């Protein structure tokens, strides 16, 4: 008898789980990510073109574009707009520079109530820290590899 009750309870739970679990469409999510990421890239291109039309050379225009994209990302994160955009666009908001700026700003905003040192100072790189660490480590390994190849005479 206990097995029947257990099976019935498990079936009820499975019905409940199926009812409350959201369904996702991979194609729809990919399209949203494509559109959101594309819009972010178009904004960057508009900034780049605008800076170029003001007489800035390509390198300086690129620097201003990066700076303004980071500024916009941090402002939108602070206003609570970027998280909503990320919820809608998913991976499309991970366009490298804006996604990285958001990953630094979001924990700082979230933990500011815990103070400058134990809140912002300790938590600001919670998300971005591993990216920085593994980016630096990978660049070191690749630099070492290049150095060895150069010393051997391959490069």
C-alpha positions as CSV (number, residue, x, y, z in Angstrom):
1,X,0.0,0.0,0.0
2,X,2.8,2.5,0.8
3,X,4.2,2.0,-2.7
4,X,0.9,3.0,-4.4
5,X,0.6,6.1,-2.3
6,X,4.2,7.0,-3.0
7,X,3.6,6.5,-6.8
8,X,0.5,8.6,-6.7
9,X,2.3,11.4,-4.8
10,X,5.1,11.2,-7.4
11,X,2.7,11.4,-10.3
12,X,0.9,14.4,-8.7
13,X,4.3,16.1,-8.2
14,X,5.3,15.4,-11.9
15,X,2.0,17.0,-13.0
16,X,2.6,20.0,-10.8
17,X,6.2,20.3,-12.1
18,X,5.1,20.1,-15.7
19,X,2.4,22.8,-15.0
20,X,4.8,25.3,-13.4
21,X,8.0,24.7,-15.4
22,X,8.2,27.4,-18.1
23,X,8.7,26.1,-21.6
24,X,11.3,27.7,-23.8
25,X,11.7,27.8,-27.6
26,X,15.3,27.5,-28.6
27,X,14.6,29.1,-32.0
28,X,12.8,32.0,-30.4
29,X,15.5,32.5,-27.8
30,X,18.2,32.5,-30.5
31,X,16.3,35.0,-32.5
32,X,15.9,37.3,-29.5
33,X,19.6,37.0,-28.7
34,X,20.5,37.7,-32.3
35,X,18.3,40.8,-32.4
36,X,19.4,42.2,-29.0
37,X,23.1,41.5,-29.7
38,X,22.7,43.0,-33.2
39,X,21.1,46.2,-31.8
40,X,24.0,46.6,-29.3
41,X,26.4,46.2,-32.2
42,X,24.5,48.6,-34.4
43,X,24.6,51.2,-31.5
44,X,28.4,50.6,-31.3
45,X,28.7,51.1,-35.1
46,X,26.7,54.3,-35.0
47,X,28.9,55.6,-32.2
48,X,32.0,54.6,-34.2
49,X,30.7,56.2,-37.4
50,X,29.7,59.4,-35.5
51,X,33.2,59.7,-34.0
52,X,34.8,59.1,-37.4
53,X,32.6,61.8,-38.9
54,X,33.9,64.2,-36.2
55,X,37.5,63.8,-37.6
56,X,38.8,61.2,-35.1
57,X,41.1,58.6,-36.5
58,X,40.0,54.9,-36.4
59,X,41.9,54.0,-33.2
60,X,40.6,57.0,-31.3
61,X,37.1,56.5,-32.6
62,X,37.2,52.9,-31.4
63,X,38.4,54.0,-28.0
64,X,35.5,56.5,-27.7
65,X,33.1,53.8,-28.9
66,X,34.2,51.4,-26.2
67,X,34.1,54.1,-23.6
68,X,30.6,55.1,-24.5
69,X,29.3,51.5,-24.7
70,X,30.7,50.8,-21.2
71,X,29.1,54.1,-19.9
72,X,25.7,53.2,-21.5
73,X,25.9,49.7,-20.1
74,X,26.6,50.9,-16.6
75,X,23.9,53.5,-16.7
76,X,21.3,51.1,-18.0
77,X,22.4,48.6,-15.3
78,X,22.0,51.3,-12.6
79,X,18.6,52.2,-13.9
80,X,17.5,48.6,-13.9
81,X,17.0,48.5,-17.7
82,X,20.0,46.2,-18.6
83,X,18.8,43.3,-16.4
84,X,15.4,43.5,-18.1
85,X,17.1,43.6,-21.5
86,X,19.2,40.6,-20.5
87,X,16.2,38.7,-19.4
88,X,14.6,39.3,-22.8
89,X,17.7,38.9,-25.0
90,X,19.6,36.3,-23.1
91,X,23.0,35.7,-24.5
92,X,22.6,38.6,-26.9
93,X,23.5,41.0,-24.1
94,X,26.8,39.2,-23.6
95,X,28.3,41.3,-26.4
96,X,31.8,41.4,-24.8
97,X,32.2,45.0,-23.7
98,X,28.6,45.7,-22.6
99,X,28.2,42.4,-20.9
100,X,31.5,42.8,-19.1
101,X,30.6,46.3,-17.9
102,X,27.2,44.9,-16.7
103,X,29.0,42.1,-14.8
104,X,31.1,44.6,-12.9
105,X,28.3,47.2,-12.2
106,X,25.5,44.7,-11.2
107,X,27.3,43.3,-8.1
108,X,28.4,46.8,-7.1
109,X,24.9,48.0,-7.2
110,X,23.5,44.9,-5.5
111,X,26.0,45.0,-2.5
112,X,26.3,48.7,-2.0
113,X,24.1,48.5,1.1
114,X,26.7,46.4,2.8
115,X,29.2,49.3,2.6
116,X,32.2,50.4,0.5
117,X,34.7,47.8,1.6
118,X,32.6,44.7,2.5
119,X,29.9,45.3,0.0
120,X,31.2,46.9,-3.2
121,X,34.9,46.2,-2.6
122,X,34.5,42.5,-1.9
123,X,31.7,41.7,-4.4
124,X,32.4,44.0,-7.4
125,X,34.4,41.3,-9.3
126,X,32.3,38.4,-8.3
127,X,31.2,37.7,-11.8
128,X,34.0,39.5,-13.8
129,X,36.9,38.2,-11.6
130,X,37.1,34.7,-13.1
131,X,36.9,36.3,-16.6
132,X,39.8,38.6,-15.8
133,X,41.8,35.8,-14.1
134,X,41.4,33.2,-16.9
135,X,41.9,35.9,-19.5
136,X,45.2,36.9,-18.0
137,X,46.3,33.3,-17.5
138,X,45.4,32.3,-21.1
139,X,47.3,35.3,-22.4
140,X,50.3,34.3,-20.3
141,X,50.2,30.7,-21.6
142,X,49.9,31.9,-25.2
143,X,52.7,34.4,-24.7
144,X,54.9,31.7,-23.2
145,X,54.0,29.4,-26.2
146,X,54.9,32.2,-28.6
147,X,58.2,32.9,-26.8
148,X,59.1,29.2,-27.0
149,X,58.2,29.1,-30.7
150,X,60.2,32.2,-31.3
151,X,63.2,30.9,-29.4
152,X,63.2,27.6,-31.4
153,X,63.0,29.6,-34.6
154,X,59.5,28.5,-35.8
155,X,58.1,32.0,-35.7
